[in-house]
Amino acid sequence: MRRPKLLDTLRDYSWPLFRADALAGISVALVALPLCIAIAIASGSTPFVGLVTAIIGGFIISATSGSRVQIGGPTGAFIVVVYGVIQNHGMDGLIVATIMAGLILIVAGFFRAGRLIALVPEAVIDGFTIGIAGIIAVSQLKDAFGYPEGRVPADTLPKLEWLWDARGSVSLAAIGVTIATIVAILLLRRWRPRWPVLVLAVGAASTAVLLFHLPVDTVGSRFGTLPSGLPAPVWPDVTPDKLVELLPSAITIAFLAGVESLLSAIVADRMFGGQHRPSAELLAQGYANVVTPLFGGLPVTGAIARTATNVRAGGRTPVAGMVHALVILIVVLAAGGLAGALALPALAAVLLVTAWNMAEPEKWREHMALPWDELLVLVLTLVLTIFADLTIAIGVGVALGFFLRWWKGKVTKLWRLRDH
């Protein structure tokens, strides 16, 4: 079924439901604000672009989603591919690639491809996720250690070489802000999990930078003042050669958006006993990724952490996600200037914690206990994700997973015949 969940929930909607959704939406917006800014910066874009993505993409996903509680926005999984596209093709190239990805997702949703998520080996998803977490962590070392502004290579090994060569310019003040923010996030999450932990930690660190005049870069010092309104839609320059050149990136973006949104919907279903519609979910991702880039936004998908926050905060219908987008819009319109004071090492700390959570270290022991074939697929996907290419990692991981599954079945049959 491709019908959005919003249409179902509005039939018996009530004021108590709206109150719960509104409070949840506000809570999620407070979590999303620093994350969207940090992800946009890590992707090679500007903070405002991350907020635009959450506002427009988040609203469209909630309004058309196949899940009752899905929260859409920019996520860490896109950082690698987005950074590479911007470096090689500029923001205009990213817009074209994202629109193409949106069209791919719409076609996939129309043909009910959402059910194919069950065919992707779990080892591939785990290896890919850990690999992405590693790339995100490396990408944040520049701001976490206070390196001066400069063009950083997109690939992991050259990036590590660049960081090592520039090690003499490390800032102790930036390192202190990064560590203090990480400690504050971890302690607040343990002692006051219902508070807007990320906003409080980043806000406190940025206030300390301001009060003590620490030599640390801020959003304002690097990117200038944020606009106080949404941009007008602009159609990008499209040529046949550009479409062919950007097709691999578009396929990668579509795959990431589809897989992450469906995984997010599955996690949410388990949390509150819901049942999402895979085809409607893919269509929602497609609509959002066609419209959002026209306003200069990044690729958008269902965000697992923000969706889980929504469920825990009491959100039960798509209205919560729509409120989350509107709250971010209000912040941009009324207090966007405050974002200029945010310290970049504090935002880097947010993504370092996010990367650690994405890697799920609590499951590493389970991964090591996997059968040899599944562990091989996981490790190979992880290594290729970090040191090669996302598309190659996914393709090789899925192909190897299917081959090993077929080969093990053949070997099992031969042993059975031998026993008889």
N, C-alpha and C positions, 0 to 999 in steps of 0.2 A: 504494500500500500504506500502511495506517495503523498498522502494527505498530511499536512503539517499538524503537529500536536496542538498548536495554539487554537485551531478551530474547534477541537474537541473540548479543550479545557474551558473555553468561553461559554459553553452551554450552561453550566451550573456554577459560574464564577460568583464569588461573594466578597463582601468587604473584609471579613477575617482572612480570606485567602490573599487579598490584595495587600493587607497589612503585613502578612508574613513574607510575601514576595518582595514588597518594597524594602523592608528591613534587610532581607537577604541581598537584594540588588545593591543597596548602599554598602553593605559589608564587602561584597565582591569587588565593587568599584574601588574601594580603598586598597584592596589587595592588588588590583590590576594596574592602578596608576603608576607606581614605581616600576613594575615589571614591564609595562608597555614602553616606557621611556628607555629602560635599560636594554631591552631587546632591540629596539630601533637603533640605538647607538651601536650596539654590538654588530648589527647587520650592515653597518656602513652608511646608515641613513641619519636622519635628524630626529630628535625627541618628539617633535610635533607629529611626524609621520606615524609614529607608534600610537599616539593618542587618536589620530584620525582613523587608524585601522580598527581600534577597539570600539570607537563610536559607531562608525558606519557598518563595518563588518560584523561587529557584535550584535547590533540591532537586527540586521538582516537575518543572521543565523538564528537568533531566538525567535523571530517572527515566522520563519519557515522551517524550522528544525523538525526532525522526526523524533526528537527527545524532548521531554517536558522540562528538563533542567539544564540543557546544554548552554555553556557560556563560550562565546566565540571571541577571538582576538588573535594578535600575533603571539607566536610561541617560539621557544628556544630551538625547536627542531628545524626551523626554517633559517636560522642564522647563517649556517654554512652556505647553503645554496644561494640565499639572497645576497650575501656579501660577495660571492663570486660573480653573480650576474651584474651587480652594480659596478664592481671593479672592471669588468670586461665590456659591459654594454651600457652602463649608465642607468639612471633611474628610468629613462624612457624604455630601455630594454626590459627592465624588471616589470614595468607596467604591461608590456606586450606579453611577456611570458606568463604573468599571473592571469591575464584575461584568457589566454589559451588554456591554462590549467583549469580555469573555471568552466570553460566550454567542455573540456574533457570530462569533468566531474558531472556536468549536467547530462551528458550522453551516458555516462556510467550509471547515474541514478535512474535514467529513463529505462535502461536495459536491466535494472535490478542487480547491478554488479556488487552491491553492498554485501551480499551473502558470500562473496568470494574471500572475504577477510578470514573465514575459517580455514581456507586452504593455505594461507601463509604460515610456514612453520614458526612456532613460538620462539624457537632459538634464534631465528632471523630477527624477529622483532626485539628480543632482548639484547642481542649483540648490536643491533643498529642503535637502540636507545642508549646503551652504555657508551657506544662510540660517539654519538652526538653529544652526550654529557661531557666526554673528554674534550671534544672540540670547543664546546662552549667555555669550559674552564680555561683552556689555553688562550682563547680569544679575550678573556678578561684580565689576563696578567698585565697587559700594558697599562690599563687604568688602575688596577689594583696596586701596582708598584710605582705608579706615578711617572711613567716614561713620558718624555716630551712628545708633542704632537708630531706625527710623521706617517708616511705611507707604509702600512704594515702588510707583508705578503699575505695572500688569502690561504695558501696551503699550510698545513700544520708544520712540516719540517722546516721550510724556509722561515716560517713565523718564529719557531723556536730559535733558529740561528740568529734572526734579527734581534730577538729579545736578549740573547746571550751577548751579542756584539755590543749592544747598547746598555749593558748592565751597569756601567759606570754612572749612568744618569738616574738611577733608582732614587726615589724620594722616600725618606724615612717617615715624613709626615703622612704621605699617601698610604704607606704600609700600615701605619698606626690607625688611620681612619678605617681602612679595610678590615683589619682584625677586630677593632672595636665594634663595627657594624655587624660582623658575623657573630660575635659573641652576644651582642644585644638581641639579634634575631633568634638565636638558639635558646637563650634564657627566657625571652618573652614567650616563645612558642611553648616552652615547658610550663611556665608559671601562669601565663595569661593567654591561653590559646584562642580565646574568643575576641581578643583585642585586634585592631588593625596593625599587626606586628611590623609589617614591612614599612608602612607609612611612619610609624613611631621611630623605628630604628634609623631609617634614612633621614627623617626629619631631625632627630637628635644629633646625628653625626654632622649633617649639613649646618645646623645651628652652631655646633662647636667650631666648625671650620670658620664660620663667619665671626663669631665672638673672639676667637683667639688669633684671627688673621693668619690662619695656616696657609702655607704655599701649596695649595691644592687646586686643581682645575675643577670648575663647576660647569653645569650645563650652559649657563649664561656666558661664561668666559670663552667657551669653545664654540657655541652655536648661536650666541646672541639671544635677543628676546624672542620668546615664542609668540606666534600670531594669536589673536584673541577671537578668532572665528574660523569656521570651516572654509576650506578652499572651494572654488567653483570647479565643476567637473571639466576635464580636458581630454580630448581624444588623442592618443599617441600617434606618432608617425609610423605607419606600417608599410613594409615592403615584402614581397615574396622571399627575398634573400634573408631578411630579418626573421621571418616566420620559421624558415628552415633551420637557421642558426640557433634559434632559441627553443626549438621543439624539445631537445633533450632536457633542458631546464624546466620547461613547462610540464613534461611528463613526471619529473621528479617532484615538483611542487604539488601536482595533482595527487600523486601517490602519498606523499606525506600528509596532505590535508585530509585525504580520504581515510587513511589508516588511523591517524591520530584522532580524528573526530569519531570514528566508529569505536575505537578503544575507549575513548572518553565516555561515550554513551553506554557502553557495556559496564564500565566501572560505576557509573551513576545508577544504572538499573540495579546493580547489586546492593547499592547503598540504601535505596528506598523502595525496592520491589517494583520498579517500573519496567516497561517494555518498549524500547525504542523501535522506530521504523527505519531500517537501513537505507532503503531507496530514498525516502524523504530526506534523510540526513545528508546523503550525497548531493541531492538536488540543492539543499540549503547551502552547502559548502560551495557548490557551483555558482549559485546566484551571488553569494557574497564575494567570491573571487573574480567575478566579472564586473561588479559595480564598484567595489572598494578601490581598486587601482585607478579608476577614472578620477578619483579624488586625490590621487597621489599616495594611496595606502599600500601597505605591505601585504603579502599573502596572509590569509586568515584561515583559522581552523578551530575546531572545538578544543578548548584548553582543559586538560585533565585536572590540574591543580585548582583552577578557578571554578570548574564545574563541581568538584568535590567540596570546595568552600561554600558554594551556593547551596548544596544539599544539606551540609552541616548547619548552615545558618537558617534553614527553614524554607528555602525556596522550593516550590512544588509545581510551578507552571512557567511557561516561557515569558510571562510578564516580568519575572525577576531579572532575566537577562536583558530585557528591554529597558528596565529601570537602571540596571548597571551601566548601559550605554548612555542613557540620558544624564545620569549623575556625572559621568566623565565629561560629557558635553558642557554641563553647567560649570564644572571646574575650569574647563578651558576658557569659557566665556567670562567667568567672573574672577578667576584667580590664576590664570595661566602664567602670569608674571612670576609667581612664586616658584615655578619649576626651574627658573633660571638660577636659583640659589642652591639647587641640589648638587651635592658633591659627587663627582664622577667615581672616586674610589668607593663611596657608599653604594652607588648603583652597581658597580662591579661586584661588590660583596653580595648583593641580592642575587645576581646570576651565578656566582660561585656556589651559593647555598642551593639554588635551583638545580644546578648541574649535579651536585652531590645527591639531591633527592631523586633526580631523574635516573641516576645510576643504580639506585636501590641497593646500597651495600648490604642491607640485611638479607638479600637473596643470593649473595655471591657464593655462600657455602652450598646452597641448593644447586646453583649452576655448576659448581665443581663436581657435584655428585651425579650429574647427568650422564646418560650412556655416551660412549665415546663419539658416536656419530653426531649426536645433538650438540655435544660440547665443541666438536670440530666446526660445525656450522656456526655456532655462536661466536667462537674466537675468530674465525675467518671473516665473518661479517663485521665484527668489531674492528679488526685491523684494517680492512679495506675501507671502512667508513672514515677512519681517522686519517689514513695515509694515502688513500687512492681517491675514490669518487663515490658519492652517494648512490648514483644510479648503478655503477658497477657493483657496489657492495650489495645492494638489494637484489640485482639480477643474479649474481653469482651465488649469494646465499640461498635464494629460493630454488635455483636450478640444482645446486648441490644437495639441498634438503630433499627435494623430490627424487633425485637420483639415489641417494643413500637409502631412502625409504623403499624404493623399488628394489634396490640391490639386496637389502636385508630380507625383503619378502622372498626374493629368488633363493637366497642362501637357506632360509628357513624351509622352503619347499624341498630343496635338494636334501637337506638333512632328514626330513620326514620320509622321503622316498628311500633314502639309504637305510633308515631304521626298519623299514618294512621289507 
